[in-house]
Amino acid sequence: MIYQPSTALPPDLLADDDVQRALGAHDFGQVFRIAREKAGISYSKIATECEIKPERVGQLARGTGRITTFEKVVRIADALRIPGRMVGLASRPWEAEVAPAPSTTGPSLHRRTVLQVATAGGLAAALPALQQPDAPPARITGSYVDRLHERTARLRRLDDILGGADTFKVYLGEVQRTKALLRTGSFSDTSRQRLTSLLAEQVQQAGWAAFDGGRGRDAASLYQESRTYAREAQAGDLYSNSLAFLAYGTLGKDRRTAVSFAEESCATITDSTPSSVRALLYERLAWACAVDHQPAGTDRALQAARKALEEAPDGEPQPHWSAWVDHQELDIMTGRCWTELKRPLRAVPVLSRALQTFPDEHARDKALYLSWLAEAYVTAGEVEQAAATTRRALELATGVASIRPRQRIDVVLARLRPYGDVAEVREVLEAVSP
């Protein structure tokens, strides 16, 4: 008989609407709390079976922090006997030997949330969407290329909630498979062009993951490679985006060159450029100008981005790689730019408003955006509020496989250190002390 831990959730509790909502959001602290209240499972038992420190279990149950690693989610699922499908995992080995759990009739599980905890080493095993596609047909047709585009769009959503250190190998694997298909497949000229365009898009995504995961040289190489493929495929929007990516990646070492790349990307805009692409290109120009201390250029680019969104025709199709650019995203970029330009009276209101509804499950991005809000507070002399915002950013950044949140937070911490005599600042500085 298979081992049944004392922390196994009863079937009726797994069917509970509150539990299903918590599992769908990967809010395991809420699951722990309900397990204690409704099933009498103590936090100490949960801590032992899940291999989590008892005090950490209590913190999670009180709503402080989140579980952000694939391995720990697997451990919790096994300890509480939560079927894999309820938390975005493949079926667990013990599921074949226990009675099936009730069907999830509650809220649908959000993949963007479920994926939050996966890592590159375990993604393919955990998520069916990451299994290798079926063997290609003898002749590559337009419909097959359509399916590959759909797969790329699905995989892109990993970046909403995972860091580049997690996703780089996944995206690079897609690049390698598409390259192999272009070498060995049989195509019409149209199918080859469309597949080359897809490759340009996949290489960009791999480059972004490399940049986010701290592989700067790999990112620069991939962005250049993407530009070559986009030019070959005559994919104008992707070519423009490759220039914008080059601008973003170059800012740290050569601001003027970065601005030139961003200006060149915007110069490619035509009447047929989708509104979200226009907004994305102008956003990146605004950011390059802000880092290069060009307030007028920043303002012009932000206004152009806002105009692109406001004048978007109803029902205009958008590429999935730019469809995420909306008014909330533009507000966040606006706040980032004014923070960089040391204009906190402009930065704080727009960032505060945008972040009120920005979801915590996008932990990497929210931690980053909070770091700019915290820096704006420091510039404004509101160090207590800056400390509180930094603490929240640190909580969200814990366990995220991206170098960027902590790099940004370290900038804010350095600016807070002169105010170490303020209690709120002292507490956050002590929290990050070795």
C-alpha positions as CSV (number, residue, x, y, z in Angstrom):
1,M,0.0,0.0,0.0
2,I,1.4,3.4,-1.0
3,Y,2.4,5.8,1.8
4,Q,-0.2,8.3,2.8
5,P,1.2,11.3,4.6
6,S,-0.6,12.7,7.6
7,T,-0.9,16.0,5.7
8,A,-2.9,14.6,2.8
9,L,-5.9,16.9,2.1
10,P,-9.3,15.1,2.3
11,P,-11.2,14.8,-1.0
12,D,-13.9,17.2,0.2
13,L,-11.3,19.8,1.0
14,L,-9.8,19.5,-2.4
15,A,-13.3,20.2,-3.8
16,D,-13.6,23.3,-1.7
17,D,-14.0,26.4,-3.8
18,D,-11.6,28.4,-1.6
19,V,-9.0,25.7,-1.9
20,Q,-9.4,25.5,-5.6
21,R,-9.0,29.3,-6.0
22,A,-5.9,29.3,-3.8
23,L,-4.4,26.4,-5.8
24,G,-5.2,28.1,-9.1
25,A,-3.3,31.2,-7.8
26,H,-0.5,29.1,-6.3
27,D,-1.4,30.8,-3.0
28,F,-0.1,27.9,-0.9
29,G,-0.2,30.0,2.3
30,Q,-4.0,30.2,2.0
31,V,-4.0,26.4,1.4
32,F,-2.0,25.8,4.6
33,R,-4.4,28.1,6.6
34,I,-7.5,26.3,5.3
35,A,-5.9,22.9,5.9
36,R,-5.4,23.8,9.6
37,E,-8.8,25.4,10.1
38,K,-10.9,22.8,8.2
39,A,-8.9,19.6,8.4
40,G,-6.9,20.1,11.7
41,I,-3.6,19.7,9.9
42,S,-1.0,21.6,12.0
43,Y,1.5,24.0,10.6
44,S,4.3,21.9,12.2
45,K,3.1,18.8,10.3
46,I,3.0,20.7,7.1
47,A,6.4,22.1,7.7
48,T,7.9,18.6,8.3
49,E,6.3,17.0,5.3
50,C,6.9,19.9,2.9
51,E,10.5,20.5,4.2
52,I,9.7,24.1,5.0
53,K,10.8,25.9,8.1
54,P,7.9,26.2,10.6
55,E,8.2,29.9,10.8
56,R,8.0,30.1,7.0
57,V,4.8,28.1,6.9
58,G,3.3,30.6,9.4
59,Q,4.4,33.6,7.3
60,L,2.9,32.1,4.2
61,A,-0.3,31.4,5.9
62,R,-0.5,35.1,7.0
63,G,0.0,36.2,3.4
64,T,3.7,37.1,3.6
65,G,5.8,35.8,0.7
66,R,5.1,33.2,-2.0
67,I,6.4,29.8,-3.1
68,T,8.4,30.4,-6.2
69,T,10.4,27.3,-7.0
70,F,9.3,24.3,-9.0
71,E,10.9,21.8,-6.6
72,K,9.0,23.2,-3.7
73,V,5.7,23.1,-5.5
74,V,6.3,19.5,-6.3
75,R,7.1,18.8,-2.6
76,I,4.0,20.5,-1.4
77,A,1.8,18.7,-4.0
78,D,3.2,15.4,-2.8
79,A,2.9,16.2,0.9
80,L,-0.6,17.4,0.7
81,R,-1.6,14.9,-2.0
82,I,-2.7,17.6,-4.4
83,P,-3.2,16.1,-7.9
84,G,-0.7,17.5,-10.3
85,R,-3.3,18.9,-12.7
86,M,-4.6,21.2,-10.0
87,V,-1.3,23.1,-9.7
88,G,0.0,22.8,-13.3
89,L,2.1,19.7,-12.9
90,A,2.0,16.4,-14.7
91,S,0.3,13.6,-12.8
92,R,2.3,12.6,-9.7
93,P,3.5,9.0,-9.3
94,W,1.2,8.3,-6.3
95,E,-2.0,9.4,-8.2
96,A,-2.3,6.0,-10.0
97,E,-2.7,4.3,-6.6
98,V,-5.2,6.6,-4.9
99,A,-8.8,7.3,-5.5
100,P,-9.2,10.1,-8.1
101,A,-9.7,13.5,-6.7
102,P,-12.8,15.5,-7.4
103,S,-12.9,17.3,-10.7
104,T,-12.0,21.0,-10.5
105,T,-15.4,22.6,-11.0
106,G,-14.4,25.9,-9.5
107,P,-12.6,28.7,-11.2
108,S,-10.4,27.8,-14.2
109,L,-6.7,27.5,-13.5
110,H,-4.8,30.4,-15.0
111,R,-1.8,29.1,-16.9
112,R,0.1,32.3,-16.4
113,T,-0.2,31.9,-12.6
114,V,0.4,28.1,-12.6
115,L,3.6,28.5,-14.6
116,Q,5.0,30.9,-12.0
117,V,7.0,28.2,-10.2
118,A,8.4,26.1,-13.0
119,T,12.1,26.0,-13.7
120,A,13.9,25.2,-16.9
121,G,15.2,21.9,-15.5
122,G,11.7,20.7,-14.8
123,L,9.5,22.5,-17.3
124,A,9.3,19.8,-20.0
125,A,8.4,17.2,-17.4
126,A,5.9,19.3,-15.6
127,L,4.0,21.0,-18.4
128,P,2.5,19.3,-21.4
129,A,2.8,22.5,-23.5
130,L,6.5,22.2,-23.4
131,Q,6.8,18.7,-24.8
132,Q,8.5,18.6,-28.2
133,P,6.1,19.0,-31.1
134,D,5.1,16.1,-33.3
135,A,7.4,15.1,-36.1
136,P,7.0,17.5,-39.0
137,P,5.3,16.4,-42.2
138,A,7.2,15.5,-45.3
139,R,6.4,18.9,-46.7
140,I,6.0,21.9,-44.5
141,T,2.6,23.5,-45.2
142,G,1.2,26.8,-44.2
143,S,-1.1,25.2,-41.7
144,Y,1.9,23.5,-40.0
145,V,3.7,26.8,-39.7
146,D,0.5,28.2,-38.2
147,R,0.7,25.5,-35.5
148,L,4.3,26.4,-34.8
149,H,3.3,30.1,-34.4
150,E,0.6,29.1,-31.9
151,R,3.1,27.1,-29.9
152,T,5.5,30.0,-29.9
153,A,2.8,32.3,-28.6
154,R,1.9,29.8,-25.8
155,L,5.6,29.5,-24.8
156,R,6.0,33.3,-24.8
157,R,3.6,33.5,-21.9
158,L,6.2,31.8,-19.7
159,D,8.0,35.2,-19.7
160,D,5.0,36.7,-17.9
161,I,5.8,34.9,-14.7
162,L,9.2,33.3,-15.1
163,G,12.7,34.7,-15.2
164,G,15.2,34.3,-18.1
165,A,17.4,31.9,-16.2
166,D,14.4,29.5,-16.2
167,T,13.2,30.1,-19.8
168,F,16.4,30.5,-21.7
169,K,17.0,26.8,-22.5
170,V,13.3,26.4,-23.4
171,Y,13.4,29.2,-25.9
172,L,16.8,28.2,-27.3
173,G,15.5,24.7,-27.8
174,E,12.7,26.1,-30.0
175,V,15.2,28.1,-32.0
176,Q,17.3,25.0,-32.6
177,R,14.3,23.0,-33.7
178,T,13.2,25.6,-36.2
179,K,16.7,26.0,-37.6
180,A,16.9,22.2,-38.1
181,L,13.5,22.3,-39.9
182,L,14.7,25.0,-42.2
183,R,17.8,23.0,-43.0
184,T,16.1,19.7,-43.7
185,G,12.4,20.5,-44.6
186,S,10.7,20.7,-47.9
187,F,8.8,24.0,-48.4
188,S,7.1,26.3,-50.8
189,D,8.8,29.7,-51.0
190,T,5.9,31.2,-48.9
191,S,6.3,28.6,-46.2
192,R,10.0,29.1,-46.0
193,Q,9.6,32.8,-45.6
194,R,7.0,32.4,-42.9
195,L,9.2,29.9,-41.0
196,T,12.2,32.2,-41.3
197,S,10.0,35.0,-39.8
198,L,9.0,32.7,-37.0
199,L,12.7,32.0,-36.4
200,A,13.4,35.7,-36.1
201,E,10.7,35.9,-33.5
202,Q,12.0,32.9,-31.5
203,V,15.5,34.2,-31.6
204,Q,14.3,37.5,-30.1
205,Q,12.6,35.7,-27.3
206,A,15.7,33.6,-26.6
207,G,17.7,36.9,-26.6
208,W,15.3,38.5,-24.1
209,A,15.6,35.5,-21.8
210,A,19.4,35.6,-22.1
211,F,19.3,39.3,-21.1
212,D,17.0,38.7,-18.2
213,G,19.0,35.8,-17.0
214,G,22.3,37.7,-17.0
215,R,23.7,36.4,-20.3
216,G,24.4,39.8,-21.8
217,R,26.8,38.6,-24.5
218,D,24.4,35.8,-25.6
219,A,21.6,38.3,-25.7
220,A,23.5,40.8,-28.0
221,S,24.4,38.0,-30.3
222,L,20.9,36.7,-30.5
223,Y,19.4,40.1,-31.2
224,Q,21.8,40.6,-34.1
225,E,20.9,37.1,-35.4
226,S,17.3,38.0,-35.2
227,R,17.8,41.1,-37.2
228,T,19.4,39.0,-40.0
229,Y,16.5,36.5,-40.1
230,A,13.9,39.3,-40.0
231,R,15.6,41.0,-42.9
232,E,15.7,37.7,-44.8
233,A,12.0,37.1,-44.2
234,Q,11.1,40.7,-45.0
235,A,9.4,40.9,-41.6
236,G,9.5,44.6,-41.1
237,D,7.9,44.7,-37.6
238,L,10.2,42.0,-36.3
239,Y,13.2,43.8,-37.8
240,S,12.1,47.0,-36.0
241,N,11.8,45.0,-32.7
242,S,15.2,43.5,-33.1
243,L,16.6,47.1,-33.2
244,A,14.6,48.0,-30.1
245,F,16.0,45.0,-28.3
246,L,19.5,46.0,-29.3
247,A,18.8,49.4,-27.9
248,Y,17.6,47.9,-24.6
249,G,20.6,45.6,-24.3
250,T,23.1,48.3,-25.2
251,L,22.0,50.9,-22.7
252,G,24.3,49.6,-19.9
253,K,27.5,50.2,-21.8
254,D,26.8,52.7,-24.6
255,R,23.9,55.0,-24.1
256,R,24.3,57.0,-27.3
257,T,24.5,53.9,-29.5
258,A,21.4,52.6,-27.7
259,V,19.5,55.8,-28.5
260,S,20.6,55.4,-32.1
261,F,19.3,51.9,-32.3
262,A,16.0,53.0,-30.7
263,E,15.6,55.9,-33.1
264,E,16.4,53.6,-36.1
265,S,13.7,51.2,-34.9
266,C,11.1,54.0,-34.8
267,A,12.2,55.3,-38.2
268,T,10.9,52.0,-39.7
269,I,7.3,52.6,-38.6
270,T,4.9,52.8,-41.5
271,D,1.2,53.3,-41.9
272,S,0.7,49.5,-41.7
273,T,2.6,49.1,-38.4
274,P,0.2,47.8,-35.7
275,S,-0.5,50.2,-32.9
276,S,1.0,47.9,-30.2
277,V,4.2,47.6,-32.2
278,R,4.4,51.4,-32.6
279,A,3.8,51.9,-28.9
280,L,6.4,49.3,-28.0
281,L,9.1,50.9,-30.2
282,Y,8.3,54.4,-28.9
283,E,8.4,53.1,-25.3
284,R,11.9,51.8,-25.8
285,L,13.0,55.0,-27.4
286,A,11.6,56.9,-24.4
287,W,13.5,54.6,-22.0
288,A,16.8,55.0,-24.0
289,C,16.4,58.8,-24.0
290,A,15.7,58.8,-20.2
291,V,18.8,56.8,-19.4
292,D,20.7,59.2,-21.7
293,H,19.3,62.1,-19.7
294,Q,17.2,63.5,-22.6
295,P,14.0,64.7,-21.0
296,A,12.6,66.3,-24.2
297,G,13.3,63.3,-26.2
298,T,11.7,61.1,-23.5
299,D,8.6,63.2,-23.4
300,R,8.2,63.2,-27.2
301,A,8.6,59.4,-27.4
302,L,6.1,58.8,-24.5
303,Q,3.5,61.0,-26.2
304,A,4.0,59.1,-29.5
305,A,3.5,55.8,-27.7
306,R,0.3,57.1,-26.0
307,K,-1.0,58.4,-29.3
308,A,-0.4,55.0,-30.9
309,L,-2.5,53.3,-28.3
310,E,-5.3,55.9,-28.2
311,E,-5.7,55.9,-32.0
312,A,-5.6,52.1,-32.4
313,P,-8.4,51.1,-34.8
314,D,-11.1,48.9,-33.3
315,G,-10.3,45.2,-33.9
316,E,-6.9,45.9,-35.3
317,P,-4.9,42.6,-35.2
318,Q,-1.8,42.7,-33.0
319,P,1.2,40.4,-33.0
320,H,1.2,38.3,-29.9
321,W,4.8,39.5,-29.1
322,S,3.6,43.1,-28.7
323,A,-0.1,42.7,-27.7
324,W,0.9,43.1,-24.0
325,V,1.7,46.8,-24.5
326,D,-1.4,48.6,-23.1
327,H,-2.1,51.8,-21.2
328,Q,-1.1,50.2,-17.9
329,E,2.3,49.1,-19.4
330,L,2.7,52.6,-20.8
331,D,2.0,54.2,-17.4
332,I,4.6,52.0,-15.9
333,M,7.2,53.0,-18.5
334,T,6.3,56.6,-18.1
335,G,6.9,56.4,-14.3
336,R,10.2,54.5,-14.9
337,C,11.4,57.2,-17.3
338,W,10.5,60.1,-14.9
339,T,12.2,58.3,-12.1
340,E,15.3,57.9,-14.1
341,L,15.2,61.6,-14.9
342,K,14.8,62.5,-11.2
343,R,11.3,63.9,-11.6
344,P,9.5,62.1,-8.7
345,L,6.4,64.4,-8.8
346,R,5.7,63.0,-12.2
347,A,6.8,59.5,-11.5
348,V,5.1,58.6,-8.2
349,P,1.5,59.2,-9.1
350,V,1.6,57.3,-12.4
351,L,3.6,54.4,-11.0
352,S,1.3,54.2,-7.9
353,R,-1.8,54.1,-10.0
354,A,-0.5,51.5,-12.4
355,L,0.8,49.2,-9.7
356,Q,-2.4,49.1,-7.7
357,T,-3.9,46.6,-10.1
358,F,-0.7,44.9,-11.4
359,P,-0.9,41.2,-10.4
360,D,1.5,39.8,-7.8
361,E,1.9,36.6,-9.8
362,H,4.0,38.6,-12.3
363,A,6.5,38.7,-9.5
364,R,9.6,39.6,-11.5
365,D,8.0,42.5,-13.3
366,K,6.2,43.9,-10.3
367,A,9.4,43.7,-8.2
368,L,11.2,45.7,-10.9
369,Y,8.5,48.3,-11.2
370,L,8.3,48.7,-7.4
371,S,12.0,49.4,-7.4
372,W,11.5,52.4,-9.6
373,L,8.6,53.6,-7.4
374,A,10.9,53.2,-4.3
375,E,13.7,55.1,-6.0
376,A,11.3,57.9,-6.9
377,Y,10.2,58.1,-3.2
378,V,13.9,58.4,-2.2
379,T,14.4,61.2,-4.7
380,A,11.3,62.9,-3.2
381,G,12.7,62.5,0.3
382,E,10.0,60.1,1.4
383,V,12.4,57.5,2.7
384,E,9.9,55.7,5.0
385,Q,7.7,55.0,2.0
386,A,10.7,54.1,-0.1
387,A,11.7,51.5,2.6
388,A,8.2,50.0,2.7
389,T,8.1,49.8,-1.1
390,T,11.6,48.2,-1.2
391,R,10.6,45.6,1.3
392,R,7.6,44.6,-0.9
393,A,9.9,44.4,-3.9
394,L,12.3,42.2,-2.0
395,E,9.4,39.8,-1.1
396,L,8.3,39.5,-4.7
397,A,11.8,39.1,-6.0
398,T,12.7,36.2,-3.8
399,G,13.2,33.0,-5.8
400,V,12.7,34.8,-9.2
401,A,15.2,33.5,-11.8
402,S,16.1,36.9,-13.1
403,I,19.1,39.0,-12.2
404,R,17.3,42.3,-12.9
405,P,15.0,42.7,-9.8
406,R,17.9,42.4,-7.3
407,Q,20.2,44.6,-9.4
408,R,17.5,47.3,-9.3
409,I,16.7,46.8,-5.7
410,D,20.4,47.1,-4.8
411,V,20.4,50.6,-6.5
412,V,17.6,51.6,-4.2
413,L,19.3,50.1,-1.1
414,A,22.4,52.1,-1.8
415,R,20.4,55.3,-1.9
416,L,18.6,54.3,1.4
417,R,21.8,53.6,3.4
418,P,22.5,57.2,4.3
419,Y,19.1,57.2,6.1
420,G,20.0,54.2,8.2
421,D,18.9,56.1,11.4
422,V,15.3,56.0,10.2
423,A,13.6,52.9,11.7
424,E,11.8,51.8,8.6
425,V,15.0,52.1,6.6
426,R,17.1,50.3,9.2
427,E,14.7,47.4,9.2
428,V,14.9,46.8,5.5
429,L,18.7,47.2,5.5
430,E,19.0,44.6,8.3
431,A,16.7,42.3,6.4
432,V,19.2,42.1,3.5
433,S,22.3,42.0,5.7
434,P,24.4,38.7,5.3
